[in-house]
């Protein structure tokens, strides 16, 4: 009896896995492609260093950004530019057109019609313009633009935005201006870019036969890269866009195979609060600048809580099993604000790194992840995207959904563009700040309030929970925890870390 198509696919999957385990990666790739497992094939081609094949497979999965990246590594600039355009990343495509393909007039036409929506895009436009000037033999104009962008470069440069540094460096090299090249290296050093001192030293030795004055690299965080799909919905709750994104993170081992994954959140400026909400405590909407930080990929789980509760006491005892809804991978709940702080203190003491609760501004910035809509998913949410009471309440035009009446395992729903999960629903999340009635007089930079731990302290809760309707889950919603002081089966937390001190 001949096997069914599904059975055949399963056999080929097993064969490909065996090939991969045996180290026969090329054969594994051939089978992955044969059965349409292009994502797995792409990852394996990366291991082989076959960038063109990796790019092709990522293209088959419509992961356009990844495909573009590997087409660039394979020195296929036209294919890379085409993929960036598919990813709606017009400016990265424009850079390839001017830098690799020398299609200056096409780039100038693109820039004429492009309106920058972010500070990063504004900087990208300036660098592309400088590159066009350099190729047009307008070297003085190009150098002037480049020098003027050093301060914005320092402000915006992060490990996830390395292309800004690479573009600036390429312009200085095209201009044959070692003075500008050194300034760009210095700017990247101030921004704490990884491996920058080694690159700077190698350039100095090659150019001047001397690396005197090049600073030594300070310890930096070793970050891995995570890839995930981000979805956007319309007012009916229908998914209208799917985009693959990347985030950088590190894992903090807690013992017995338990880890705490911390995602790098790039700094930036955003509008905090709601312009049109009737709740005065979300007004006035105001601009806030947030410095880079780390945030837990997930809400703290019961397994993580139990591991840290075993660590030496700092100020207060911790109940190792406080939660009502049991599950190692479920969020811990029924914890006081003081308990959450004790968790951070024990973790900090044990690791030598600084862990804490997020400020309210950091929490909203991380939740929004660059969005301005009520939810990071878009105009509304649904029971398929978050754990809340979706049966009794709707926010916009989405259909009613499920009311699960308990917590769900962390990471059960799609993340936002920063790679953070469960920012809407599941459990309320404790912030470091005390509750205040509104945003009158609030500073324009993220401020932590970690003092005043007396019984009158009323911490802010964010994100909504399994118990609440969708309106409570909005990115801007603030809840005053005065009467229960954060001890309930719908209150948990996630931790933050300090960049450069991990």
C-alpha positions, 0 to 999 in steps of 0.5 A: 500500500502506497503511503499517503502524501502526509505520510510521505512528508512525515518520512521525509521530515524524519530523513531530513532530521537524521541527515542534519543530526549526522552532519550531512547538511546539504542532503538535509537541505535538499529534503527540507526544500523538497517538502516545502520546509523552507524556513528549516532549509534556510537555517541549515544553509546559514550553517553551511555558509551558502548565503544565496541558497539561504536567501532564496529559501527565506524568500520562499517564506516571504521573510523579505528582510532576512532574504535581503540580508543574505542576498547582500552577503551573497553579493547579489545587490539587485536581489537584496534591493528587490527584497527590501522593497517587498519588506516595505523598507524603501530606504535600505533598498535605496542605499543598495541602489546608490552604494552597490548599483550606483543608480543615483538618479533612481535614489534621488527620485525615491527620496523626493517622494519619501517622508520620514516617519521616525528619527531613524528614517530621517538619519537614513535619508541624510546618510543616503544623501551623503552617499549620493553626493560622494558618488557625484564627486561632491565630496565637500557637501557629503563630508559636511552632511556626514559630520552633521549626523554624528550626534544623531548617530550617537543617539540612535545607534544600537546593536539592532541598528548597526546599518547606520554605523556601517553606512556612515563608515562606508561614506567616510571610506569613499571620501578617503577621509580618515579623520571622519572614519576615526570620528565614526569609530569614536561615535560607535564606541560611545554608543557601546557597539559590540566589537567596535574597538577591534574594528577600530584598532584593525583599521588604525593599524592598516591605515597608520601602522599604529593603533595608539589611542584606540581604547580597549573594549569595555565588557559588552553583553553577549546577545543572541538573535530571535526571529518572530512574526508580528501581526497587525489587525483591523477594527474587525480583528482580522489580520491584515499584515504579517511581518517577520522581525528580529530582536536581540536577547540574552538568557540568564540561567537560574539553575536546573535548566530554568532561564530568564530571557531578557530582550534588548529594547532600543531607546527612543522617543514616543507619545505616552498616554491617550489623546482621546480617552475619557480617563483623565489619568491617561492625559495629557499625552506627552513626549517621553524619551526612554534610554535603552534597557532590557525587558523580560521576554515573558511575564515571570513564570512560576518556575522562575519565581520558585528558582529565585525564591530559593536564593538568599533572602535580601529583605523579606521572605518569599512564598515559593508557590503563591499562585492560584493557577498552577503551571510551571510556565504560567505567570506567577500571581498573588505576589505583593509589590514588595515581593516583586522587588525582593525577587529583583533584589535576590536576582541582582545579588546572585548575578551581579547584574541590575534587575528591577521593575520597569518604570511606567514609561518604559512599560508603555514604550515597550508595549507600544513597540513603535505603534500609536494604536490602542493595542500593539496589534492595531485598532483592537484585539481578539481572544485569538491574540490575548488572554482576557474576557473576550466573551463578554466585551468587544472593543471595536468591531471584532467578534466575541471570543473566549473567556478562559477564566484563568491564566495561560502559559506565557508566550501563547500569543504573538509578540509585538515588534520588540519581541515581547509577549503578553503585554496585553492580558494574562496578568496585570504587570507591576511597575516601579512608579506610584500611581498619580492622578494624571500626567501633569508635570511629568518629565519628558524622560523615563523616571524610576520611582523605587523608594517609599515602600511603606504600606501607603504605596500604591503601585501602577499596574499595566496591561490588563489580565485574564479577568478584564475586558479589552479596554483595560488591556490597552497600551495606555491604560493605567490601573490604581492598585490602592485597595489590594496592594497587588495580591490577587490571582490576576497580578504578576510582573516582568523584570527589566535590566540595565544595558551595559551592566549585565 
